[in-house]
Amino acid sequence: MAWAQSPHGEFLIVDCAECHNPNGWDVSPEEVKFDHNSTRFELTGAHNQVDCRTCHSTLVFEDAPSDCMSCHQDIHSQTVGNDCARCHTSTSWLVDEIPELHESNGFPLSGAHANLSCVECHQSETNLRFDRLGNECLNCHLDNYQQTTQPNHQQAGYSTDCLECHSPLAFGWNAEVVSHDFFPLTLGHDIQDCAQCHNVNDFSAITPDCIACHAQDFASATNPNHQQLQFSNDCAACHTTDPDWRPATFDHDGLFFPIYSGSHQGEWNECVDCHTNPGDFSVVSCTNCHKDPETSNEHNGITGYAYVSSACLACHPTGEEDGFNHNSTGFPLTKGHAGVDCIECHANGFQGTSPECESCHMPDFQSASNPNHQALAFSNDCASCHTTDPGWAPATFADHNSVYPLNGAHNNASCVECHKGNYNNTPNTCVGCHLSDYNGATNPNHAQAQFPNDCATCHSESAWSPSTFDHDGEYFPIYSGKHNNEWNTCSECHNNPGNYAVFTCLTCHKKTSTDNDHKGVNGYSYVSTACLQCHPNGN
């Protein structure tokens, strides 16, 4: 019954003596034994000194809220959230960990930022509002970016991310703290005077290419002469950023001729040993060391040999004694090409000679008349029809089907059988080649029978027989109707072997029986032409 009279709610189940005494229900704070820390809300700091009724406005203790905002007014106007404990402790409203709070929020207060007061960045109608600004530099420094003239960041198209050039640890915008990592300033480039490379009125008027600053150095180089040798104007290909251009590297073995490896290693002292023209290092002499007549004697019997430095390099591109095997290239020298003097193909030097047939044989292509290659629009790739045999013969024509399909027996015929040595006037009709076959045919005689001279109407391209002839459709039905299987050979009807236009019906249809069958027929006569006239289908 006592529990039913408790005004503190159903969830507070403790002995009344924890807070009350037998003298009455009045509570003396000094005598309270109840441990508030056993609840979900420990009393620490200033909360430990607060009168119970300040938080517990009713006797039902569980009704008291536990969030800060229920008891404490949000003087920051919801700009920092509603969890006071993020920044404050229960001991004091003062905040001692502002740098740590900013760092956890993604914006460490370093460099010049560490010396700023809150209101210098968080400006509002009250100093207690801390509206979020954003963590990008430009959120605060847009004016600095737009107003900068040395250099003008907007005109130069500089990034709006200040951190790309400026250090967040610095205390100013001065050039000494600019990060130049996009073009590392090392060795000879490690200078403090920006104006040596930049037009100070326009820092964007510069490229990272070496030649942009060092064109004069490139033009004046004489040992060797960079311009005459057509060296790359990318200084970094040979030089580092060391002052006075040394040491320098040059891949002579890889780009030109092996002098630090192979047979020529240790065989020279100065560049002028081979480059006899100091003003033009593209001029090379092999004959300084390789004297004559010794060199010529070593090349007895070698086709195309000449005691000329360019010839030496052409056959010995790596300087080795084995020489140059043309067959190891993509253009082996076979048959007609084997005995040709080098200069005939390499008249303009050995480098860059085209392997295409037309490069040497275009005059042959243009002058060909049997057949006329140009008129027939033949390919100028000689190898599609010709081998390297001298005289261009024998030749094949792989694309003959585009002119005249070679099927059946035609595919086995030799070129001369049809063309007779003349490729320009060859007929492309059957009778053009087979007129003699047509005229010589006797079984039946094609000419006398006035057969068409288009052989394909009866014959295939494989052979003359078997052949087909539409006797039923064009003349008289002998494979169908009443005459089907009533004859054995053509001569039974065509009794004149020399003229198949002559035929007879009387071989089979005898006079007596035929006359009897036609009694009373007006105009009847026992003549083959009369038979055909009245019985055109044999019925």
Salt bridges, closest charged atoms under 4 A:
ASP51 OD1 - ARG53 NE 3.51
GLU125 OE2 - ARG129 NE 3.61
ASP131 OD1 - ARG129 NH2 2.84
ASP217 OD2 - HIS214 ND1 2.99
ASP364 OD2 - HIS361 ND1 3.06
ASP389 OD1 - LYS335 NZ 3.44
ASP437 OD2 - HIS434 ND1 2.93
GLU461 OE1 - HIS410 ND1 2.74
ASP515 OD2 - LYS511 NZ 2.73
